[in-house]
Amino acid sequence: MRKKIISVILVVLALGIIVVSLNPRLYVGRYAQLIAQYKVKSNTKIVHGTVKIPVQYDGVSDVNLKKLRADMQRKEAVVLRGYVAIPQVGIEMPIFEGTSPKSLALGAGTLKADETMGQRNYAIGAHNMADNRTYFSTLQNEFYVGSKIYVTDGEKIYIYRSTTKKIVSEYQVNVLADKPKQTATITLVTCFEEPPYYTNATKRVIITGKLLTQRKIDARYLQAHGIFKVLQNS
């Protein structure tokens, strides 16, 4: 009897290993994000004002685990600008200046130069790991219009309510543009990953929202809304 139980367990484990190995999207994002969270802990100082290092704004593209790990190890400097949280879909991650490979391996990145939270069209992007769980993956299938989007620069919290969700061509970059006399908005961008291969994405998921209000950092507010745990513990 014991041998049969052990045999069944071994078969289940073997099948599990096969399934996971044939579907890297089930583990790549989770493993990469765990590494990223560990690395970000050593660089938690939010920088305000002008950036004095070279920054690139090339948008969001496909990745794999090998590339993500290599990007995290790059010696280039990254500039932490704050954090984004969408509790309804389990998103909470750092925001870095620009979209260099290292910035996007560690979290989200600003898609334009000289962006300021709570002003104009604040646009950020992050990877879609096609796992409905990590980085900005939940924006594709789990996110629903009306959800609140929180961003912080470490001094204030900016609260947006999402108003639109759409799929556009990767070349439709006008969604990032600031418009004259525009009320403060936010734009979230990630790749639109299509099965069965989840690679070479040619479309983008675009979430937009309007600024509801802004408020100073308050530990009770953070705890009540379940956001920015890194600030609660600082």
KEMARDREN-602248 format. One line per field, with one value per residue (C-alpha): residue in one letter; x, z, y. Coordinates in Angstrom, 1 decimal, m for minus. Each point is the difference from the previous one (the first is absolute). Example, Ala and Ser with C-alpha at 12.3 -4.5 7.8 and 13.67 -1.06 7.14 Angstrom:
// residues 2
residu = a / s
px = 12.3 / 1.4
pz = 7.8 / m0.7
py = m4.5 / 3.4
END
This chain:
// residues 234
residu = m / r / k / k / i / i / s / v / i / l / v / v / l / a / l / g / i / i / v / v / s / l / n / p / r / l / y / v / g / r / y / a / q / l / i / a / q / y / k / v / k / s / n / t / k / i / v / h / g / t / v / k / i / p / v / q / y / d / g / v / s / d / v / n / l / k / k / l / r / a / d / m / q / r / k / e / a / v / v / l / r / g / y / v / a / i / p / q / v / g / i / e / m / p / i / f / e / g / t / s / p / k / s / l / a / l / g / a / g / t / l / k / a / d / e / t / m / g / q / r / n / y / a / i / g / a / h / n / m / a / d / n / r / t / y / f / s / t / l / q / n / e / f / y / v / g / s / k / i / y / v / t / d / g / e / k / i / y / i / y / r / s / t / t / k / k / i / v / s / e / y / q / v / n / v / l / a / d / k / p / k / q / t / a / t / i / t / l / v / t / c / f / e / e / p / p / y / y / t / n / a / t / k / r / v / i / i / t / g / k / l / l / t / q / r / k / i / d / a / r / y / l / q / a / h / g / i / f / k / v / l / q / n / s
px = 0.0 / 2.8 / 1.8 / m3.1 / m0.4 / 3.6 / m0.4 / m3.1 / 1.8 / 3.0 / m2.2 / m1.8 / 3.3 / 1.3 / m3.1 / 0.2 / 3.6 / m0.8 / m3.0 / 2.1 / 3.0 / m2.3 / m1.7 / 2.7 / m2.6 / m1.1 / 3.2 / 2.2 / m1.8 / m0.3 / 3.7 / 1.1 / m2.1 / 1.3 / 3.6 / m1.1 / m1.5 / 3.1 / 2.2 / m2.3 / 0.2 / 3.6 / m1.0 / m3.1 / 0.9 / m2.4 / 1.6 / m1.7 / 0.9 / 2.3 / 1.7 / 3.8 / 0.6 / m0.8 / m3.6 / m1.8 / m3.7 / m0.4 / m3.3 / m0.9 / 1.0 / 0.0 / 2.4 / 1.0 / 1.5 / 3.6 / m0.3 / m1.7 / 2.7 / 2.7 / m1.7 / m0.2 / 3.7 / 0.9 / 2.3 / m1.9 / m1.6 / m3.7 / m2.0 / m2.9 / m2.9 / m2.7 / m2.5 / m3.2 / m2.7 / m3.3 / m1.3 / m3.0 / 2.4 / 2.9 / 2.4 / 2.6 / 3.4 / 2.7 / 0.0 / 3.4 / 1.0 / m0.1 / m0.4 / 3.5 / 0.2 / 1.1 / m2.8 / m2.6 / 1.5 / m0.3 / m3.4 / m1.9 / 1.5 / m1.0 / m0.6 / 0.8 / 2.6 / m0.9 / m3.1 / m1.6 / m2.6 / m3.3 / 0.8 / m0.9 / 0.1 / 2.1 / 1.0 / 1.7 / 0.5 / 1.1 / 0.3 / m2.8 / 1.1 / m3.2 / m0.6 / m2.9 / 2.0 / 3.4 / 1.3 / m2.8 / m1.4 / m3.4 / m0.8 / m0.8 / m2.6 / m0.7 / m0.2 / m3.4 / m0.9 / m0.9 / 2.9 / 2.1 / 3.6 / 2.4 / 3.4 / 2.3 / 3.2 / 0.7 / m1.5 / m3.5 / m2.4 / m1.8 / m3.2 / m1.5 / m3.1 / 0.3 / m2.3 / 1.0 / 1.7 / 0.9 / 2.3 / 2.0 / 2.8 / 3.6 / 0.4 / m2.9 / 2.3 / m2.4 / m1.6 / 2.9 / m0.2 / m0.9 / m2.9 / m0.6 / m1.9 / m0.2 / m1.3 / 2.5 / m0.2 / 2.0 / 0.8 / 1.1 / 1.6 / 0.9 / 0.4 / m3.1 / 1.1 / m1.8 / 0.0 / 1.4 / 3.5 / m0.4 / 2.9 / 0.6 / m2.9 / m1.1 / m2.7 / m0.2 / m2.5 / m0.7 / m1.7 / m0.9 / m1.3 / m0.8 / 1.4 / m2.5 / 2.1 / 3.4 / 0.9 / 3.0 / 1.5 / m2.0 / 0.8 / m3.6 / m1.2 / 2.6 / m1.0 / m3.7 / 0.4 / 2.7 / 2.5 / 3.6 / 1.2 / 3.6 / m1.0 / m2.0 / 3.2 / 2.4
pz = 0.0 / 1.0 / m3.3 / m2.0 / 1.8 / m0.6 / m3.6 / m0.5 / 1.7 / m2.3 / m3.1 / 1.1 / 0.6 / m3.4 / m1.8 / 1.9 / m1.1 / m3.6 / 0.0 / 1.6 / m2.3 / m3.1 / 1.3 / 1.1 / 0.5 / 3.1 / 1.9 / m1.9 / 1.2 / 3.6 / 0.2 / m1.7 / 2.3 / 3.1 / m1.1 / m0.9 / 3.4 / 1.7 / m2.1 / 0.4 / 3.8 / m0.3 / m1.9 / 1.7 / m0.1 / m2.2 / m2.1 / m0.8 / m2.6 / m3.1 / m0.9 / m0.6 / m1.6 / m3.5 / m0.3 / m2.8 / m0.8 / m2.5 / 1.1 / 1.1 / m1.8 / 0.4 / 2.5 / 1.2 / 3.3 / m1.2 / m1.4 / 3.2 / 2.2 / m2.2 / 0.0 / 3.8 / 0.1 / m2.2 / 1.7 / m1.3 / 2.6 / 0.4 / 1.6 / 2.3 / m0.5 / 2.2 / 0.0 / m1.7 / 1.6 / m1.3 / 2.8 / m2.0 / m2.2 / 2.3 / m1.5 / 2.2 / m1.4 / m0.2 / m2.8 / m1.5 / m2.3 / m3.6 / m1.5 / m0.2 / 0.1 / 3.7 / 1.0 / m1.5 / 1.4 / 3.5 / m0.4 / m2.0 / m1.8 / m1.1 / m3.8 / m0.5 / 1.3 / 2.7 / 1.2 / 3.3 / 1.9 / 0.2 / m3.0 / m3.7 / m1.4 / 2.4 / m2.1 / 1.3 / m1.4 / 1.2 / m1.4 / m0.5 / 1.0 / m1.3 / 3.4 / 1.2 / 3.1 / m0.2 / m1.2 / m2.1 / m1.1 / 1.7 / m2.1 / m3.0 / 1.4 / 3.6 / 0.1 / m0.2 / m0.7 / 3.1 / 2.0 / 2.0 / m0.9 / 2.7 / m0.6 / 2.5 / m0.1 / 3.6 / 1.1 / m1.3 / m1.3 / m3.3 / m0.5 / m3.4 / m1.2 / m3.2 / m2.8 / m3.1 / m1.0 / m3.6 / m2.2 / m2.6 / m2.4 / 1.3 / m2.3 / 1.5 / 2.3 / m0.1 / 3.1 / 2.0 / m1.2 / 2.2 / m1.2 / 0.4 / 3.1 / 0.9 / 3.4 / 1.9 / m1.3 / 0.2 / m2.7 / 0.6 / m2.8 / m0.4 / m2.8 / m1.2 / 0.1 / m2.3 / 0.4 / m0.7 / 0.0 / 1.9 / m1.9 / m2.6 / 1.2 / m2.6 / 2.1 / 3.3 / 2.9 / 0.8 / 3.3 / 0.6 / 3.1 / 1.4 / 3.1 / 2.9 / 2.7 / 1.7 / 3.6 / 2.3 / 1.0 / 2.9 / 1.6 / 1.0 / m3.5 / m1.6 / 2.4 / m0.5 / m3.8 / 0.0 / m2.0 / 0.0 / 2.6 / m0.5 / 1.3 / 2.9 / 1.2 / m0.6
py = 0.0 / 2.4 / m0.8 / 0.9 / 3.3 / 0.9 / m1.0 / 2.2 / 2.9 / m0.5 / m0.1 / 3.2 / 1.7 / m1.1 / 1.2 / 3.3 / 0.5 / m0.8 / 2.5 / 2.7 / m0.6 / 0.2 / 3.1 / 2.4 / 2.8 / m1.9 / 0.8 / 2.5 / 3.1 / m1.2 / m1.0 / 3.2 / 2.2 / m1.6 / 0.7 / 3.6 / 0.6 / m1.1 / 2.3 / 3.0 / m0.2 / 1.2 / 3.1 / 1.4 / 3.7 / 1.9 / 2.7 / 3.2 / 2.6 / m0.1 / m3.2 / 0.3 / m3.4 / m1.1 / m1.3 / m1.8 / m0.1 / m2.8 / m1.5 / m3.5 / m3.2 / m3.8 / m1.7 / m3.4 / m1.1 / m0.1 / 3.5 / 1.3 / m1.4 / 1.4 / 3.4 / 0.1 / m0.5 / 2.9 / 2.5 / 3.0 / 2.3 / 0.1 / 2.8 / m0.8 / 2.4 / m1.6 / m2.8 / m1.1 / m2.1 / m1.4 / m2.1 / m1.4 / m1.9 / m0.6 / 2.5 / 1.7 / 0.9 / 2.7 / 2.6 / 0.9 / 2.8 / m1.2 / m3.4 / m1.4 / m3.8 / 0.2 / 2.3 / m2.2 / m3.2 / 1.5 / 1.6 / 2.6 / 3.0 / 3.4 / 0.2 / 3.7 / 2.4 / 2.6 / m1.7 / 1.1 / m1.9 / 1.8 / 2.1 / m0.3 / m3.6 / m2.0 / m3.1 / m3.1 / m3.5 / m3.5 / m3.5 / m2.4 / m3.5 / m1.6 / m1.6 / 2.3 / 0.6 / 1.8 / 3.4 / 1.6 / m3.4 / 0.4 / 3.0 / m2.2 / m2.3 / 0.9 / 3.7 / 1.7 / 3.7 / 1.9 / m1.5 / 2.5 / 0.5 / 1.4 / 1.5 / 1.6 / 2.0 / m0.7 / 3.3 / m0.1 / m2.6 / 0.7 / m1.9 / m0.6 / m1.7 / m2.0 / 1.1 / m2.0 / m3.3 / m0.7 / m2.0 / 2.0 / m0.5 / 0.2 / 3.0 / 2.0 / 2.1 / 3.0 / m1.5 / 1.2 / 3.6 / 3.0 / 2.0 / 3.8 / 0.9 / m3.7 / m1.0 / m2.2 / m3.6 / m3.2 / m2.5 / m3.6 / m2.0 / m3.6 / m2.5 / m1.9 / m3.6 / m2.4 / m3.8 / m2.5 / 1.4 / 3.3 / 1.6 / 2.7 / 2.1 / 2.5 / 1.6 / 1.8 / 0.1 / 3.6 / 1.0 / 3.7 / 1.7 / 3.4 / 1.5 / 0.0 / 1.5 / 0.1 / m0.2 / m0.1 / m3.4 / m1.3 / m3.4 / m0.7 / 0.8 / m2.4 / m2.8 / 0.5 / m0.2 / m2.7 / 2.0 / 0.9 / m2.5 / 1.2 / 3.4 / m1.5 / m1.7 / 2.8
END
